Amino acid sequence: MSRRANSSYSTAGIIIIGDEILKGQTQDTNSHYLCKNLHSHGIRVNKIITIGDELDVIAKTVKEFSEWYTFVFTCGGIGPTHDDKTFEGVANAFDDKIQAHPELVELCTKYFKVSDLSSPKMKMAFIPDSAKLNWGKDDRTGEQTIYPLISVRNVFIFPGVPSIMEKAFKLLQHLFHDPEHLFYSRSIYINQDEISVVSTINEGVRQFGDRVSIGSYPEFHNSYYKVHLTMESSRQEEVIKAFEFFSNRLPQGSIVDYDADAVTNAMEVVPKLLKNTQLPLGFHAKLRHAVSVLEDALQQYSLTEICVGFNGGKDCTAILHLFYSVVKRKFPDQDVKIKVLYIKSKQQFPEVELFIQDAVQRYSLDLISYHGRIKCSMGQLKSDHPKVQAVVMGSRRSDPHCNKLNSFSRTDPDWPQFMRVNPVLDWSYSDIWTFLRTLSIPYCSLYDRGYTSLGSLENTHPNPLLKVTDNKGVVKYQPAYTLQKGESERDGRNS
């Protein structure tokens, strides 16, 4: 009897197809996306496999997975080139034939302006004879998807391009749902290392382990927590009991109020902060003003005319997140890409480079980057992107040459002409950290090592005011957000 027949739960197997994945030329993000979303739909992913563009291997793997799991998802190998073999492989798995589907022939003819069935552009019209066309519909616009999701029996054939795959899944997710076996889960984030709480975790496993799946996952590079504790079950009441147990038994002060989906939840930034009565006096007024400035900027300029200055520092990280929030609230039904301007210094920290690349992925940014001096780079921006008229900055009055700026200030006459938008001019050093830390916003890892103001490798060091020596005589630096004297944030800079 197959595993599919034995299981009372809906299960899934994911097949990632592509030589480029196996060679390390392309990173697979599709399996992570599918696992996360299928789990929330009550479907257990039992296996993920990555295979190359070999017809026999594709056919054998699809056939096996189809027998083992309720749903099979393939990603990749769809397109007009010689190595796009997924349709043929799926057909072979079920002793099917590849045929030109009339609807797809019409579609390819219209889209590619060809009628010759032997043209490579017609390859996507040839699908397994028993295939089903699953057309998605955008609820916002009412428009049907350009190309359908092809399925054969319980095998759903997704494209490999992540953005296209994700869009197809969102529009057809009603096909992949098991309402009778939804999983309930809770998370606790702990700011102590795993060894210090392992006895409490083990006690919880002994008490709830037969009814609740409990997971403990150490994290070595997160700025907010060190252990992620998860509780999951098909019985919601048992999850609640386990959550209450750990909440009461873990060391006092060890549980962190952490938002794992800070970017996804960006639209709720302003309401969440304004409801927080524990924030410093005057912060709410500064936040309202910053939001008002950004809203005014979006009234004066379209998104094609505005970009965010982003060098990976704490101030521009806060501004990027706030601007992203305002944009999402203004255009909730649009997939917009925010332009960001990154001007690289000659000797940049690799940690900054990595953080910027992560931010580009996290916020789905349109990155514009230049090397060299700021003035020359702004000239290049004017030349390469003539539509851009305004730049949102993270400048504060305590920064050099910023004490006379206004919320909207044009660049000096001898500079390339842009409107500088300055929402946080009157924010303090601690205000920036309040914003970042309260919302669990990811920031550059250098700040956790005592750096309080970032320049280049040659002129930036940890702030000496954060220097501590532990009981073993090892010198360390406390995180930037612990600095009490905000006026000393540049004490780690040579200039």
Secondary structure as the mmCIF struct_conf table of DSSP 4:
data_model
#
loop_
_struct_conf.conf_type_id
_struct_conf.id
_struct_conf.beg_label_comp_id
_struct_conf.beg_label_asym_id
_struct_conf.beg_label_seq_id
_struct_conf.end_label_comp_id
_struct_conf.end_label_asym_id
_struct_conf.end_label_seq_id
HELX_RH_AL_P HELX_RH_AL_P1 ARG A 3 ASN A 6
BEND BEND1 SER A 8 TYR A 9
STRN STRN1 SER A 10 ILE A 17
HELX_RH_AL_P HELX_RH_AL_P2 ASP A 19 LEU A 22
TURN_TY1_P TURN_TY1_P1 LYS A 23 GLY A 24
BEND BEND2 GLN A 25 THR A 26
HELX_RH_AL_P HELX_RH_AL_P3 ASN A 30 SER A 40
TURN_TY1_P TURN_TY1_P2 HIS A 41 GLY A 42
STRN STRN2 ILE A 43 ILE A 51
BEND BEND3 ASP A 53 ASP A 53
HELX_RH_AL_P HELX_RH_AL_P4 LEU A 55 TRP A 68
BEND BEND4 THR A 70 THR A 70
STRN STRN3 PHE A 71 CYS A 75
BEND BEND5 GLY A 76 GLY A 76
BEND BEND6 GLY A 79 THR A 81
TURN_TY1_P TURN_TY1_P3 HIS A 82 ASP A 83
HELX_RH_AL_P HELX_RH_AL_P5 THR A 86 ALA A 93
TURN_TY1_P TURN_TY1_P4 PHE A 94 ASP A 95
STRN STRN4 ILE A 98 ALA A 100
HELX_RH_AL_P HELX_RH_AL_P6 PRO A 102 PHE A 112
TURN_TY1_P TURN_TY1_P5 LEU A 117 SER A 118
BEND BEND7 SER A 119 SER A 119
HELX_RH_3T_P HELX_RH_3T_P1 PRO A 120 ALA A 125
STRN STRN5 PHE A 126 PRO A 128
TURN_TY1_P TURN_TY1_P6 ASP A 129 SER A 130
STRN STRN6 LYS A 132 ASN A 134
STRN STRN7 LYS A 137 LYS A 137
TURN_TY1_P TURN_TY1_P7 ASP A 139 THR A 141
HELX_LH_PP_P HELX_LH_PP_P1 GLU A 143 GLU A 143
STRN STRN8 GLN A 144 GLN A 144
HELX_LH_PP_P HELX_LH_PP_P2 THR A 145 THR A 145
BEND BEND8 ILE A 146 TYR A 147
HELX_LH_PP_P HELX_LH_PP_P3 PRO A 148 PRO A 148
STRN STRN9 LEU A 149 VAL A 152
TURN_TY1_P TURN_TY1_P8 ARG A 153 ASN A 154
STRN STRN10 VAL A 155 PHE A 158
BEND BEND9 GLY A 160 VAL A 161
HELX_RH_AL_P HELX_RH_AL_P7 PRO A 162 LEU A 172
HELX_RH_3T_P HELX_RH_3T_P2 GLN A 173 LEU A 175
BEND BEND10 PHE A 176 PHE A 176
HELX_RH_3T_P HELX_RH_3T_P3 PRO A 179 HIS A 181
STRN STRN11 TYR A 184 ILE A 190
BEND BEND11 ASN A 191 GLN A 192
HELX_RH_AL_P HELX_RH_AL_P8 GLU A 194 PHE A 208
TURN_TY1_P TURN_TY1_P9 GLY A 209 ARG A 211
BEND BEND12 VAL A 212 VAL A 212
STRN STRN12 SER A 213 PRO A 218
BEND BEND13 PHE A 220 HIS A 221
BEND BEND14 SER A 223 TYR A 224
BEND BEND15 LYS A 226 LYS A 226
STRN STRN13 VAL A 227 SER A 233
BEND BEND16 SER A 234 SER A 234
HELX_RH_AL_P HELX_RH_AL_P9 GLN A 236 ARG A 249
BEND BEND17 LEU A 250 LEU A 250
HELX_LH_PP_P HELX_LH_PP_P4 PRO A 251 PRO A 251
TURN_TY1_P TURN_TY1_P10 GLN A 252 GLY A 253
STRN STRN14 ILE A 255 VAL A 256
TURN_TY1_P TURN_TY1_P11 ALA A 260 ASN A 265
HELX_RH_3T_P HELX_RH_3T_P4 ALA A 266 GLU A 268
HELX_RH_AL_P HELX_RH_AL_P10 VAL A 269 LYS A 275
TURN_TY1_P TURN_TY1_P12 THR A 277 GLN A 278
BEND BEND18 LEU A 279 LEU A 279
HELX_LH_PP_P HELX_LH_PP_P5 PRO A 280 PRO A 280
TURN_TY1_P TURN_TY1_P13 LEU A 281 GLY A 282
HELX_RH_AL_P HELX_RH_AL_P11 PHE A 283 GLN A 300
BEND BEND19 TYR A 301 TYR A 301
HELX_RH_3T_P HELX_RH_3T_P5 LEU A 303 GLU A 305
STRN STRN15 ILE A 306 GLY A 309
BEND BEND20 GLY A 312 GLY A 312
HELX_RH_AL_P HELX_RH_AL_P12 LYS A 314 LYS A 330
BEND BEND21 PHE A 331 PHE A 331
TURN_TY1_P TURN_TY1_P14 PRO A 332 ASP A 333
BEND BEND22 GLN A 334 GLN A 334
STRN STRN16 LYS A 339 LYS A 344
BEND BEND23 LYS A 346 GLN A 347
HELX_RH_AL_P HELX_RH_AL_P13 PRO A 350 TYR A 363
TURN_TY1_P TURN_TY1_P15 SER A 364 SER A 364
STRN STRN17 ASP A 366 HIS A 371
BEND BEND24 GLY A 372 GLY A 372
HELX_RH_AL_P HELX_RH_AL_P14 ILE A 374 ASP A 384
TURN_TY1_P TURN_TY1_P16 PRO A 386 LYS A 387
STRN STRN18 ALA A 390 VAL A 392
TURN_TY1_P TURN_TY1_P17 ARG A 397 SER A 398
BEND BEND25 ASP A 399 ASP A 399
TURN_TY1_P TURN_TY1_P18 PRO A 400 HIS A 401
TURN_TY1_P TURN_TY1_P19 ASN A 403 LYS A 404
BEND BEND26 SER A 407 SER A 407
STRN STRN19 PHE A 408 ARG A 410
HELX_LH_PP_P HELX_LH_PP_P6 THR A 411 ASP A 412
TURN_TY1_P TURN_TY1_P20 PRO A 413 ASP A 414
BEND BEND27 TRP A 415 TRP A 415
STRN STRN20 MET A 419 VAL A 421
TURN_TY1_P TURN_TY1_P21 PRO A 423 ASP A 426
HELX_RH_AL_P HELX_RH_AL_P15 TYR A 429 THR A 438
TURN_TY1_P TURN_TY1_P22 LEU A 439 SER A 440
HELX_RH_3T_P HELX_RH_3T_P6 SER A 445 ARG A 449
TURN_TY1_P TURN_TY1_P23 GLY A 450 GLY A 450
BEND BEND28 SER A 453 SER A 453
TURN_TY1_P TURN_TY1_P24 LEU A 457 ASN A 459
STRN STRN21 THR A 460 THR A 460
HELX_RH_3T_P HELX_RH_3T_P7 PRO A 464 LEU A 466
STRN STRN22 LYS A 467 THR A 469
TURN_TY1_P TURN_TY1_P25 ASN A 471 LYS A 472
BEND BEND29 GLY A 473 GLY A 473
STRN STRN23 VAL A 475 TYR A 477
HELX_RH_3T_P HELX_RH_3T_P8 ALA A 480 THR A 482
BEND BEND30 GLN A 484 GLN A 484
HELX_RH_3T_P HELX_RH_3T_P9 GLY A 486 GLY A 492
STRN STRN24 ARG A 493 ARG A 493
#
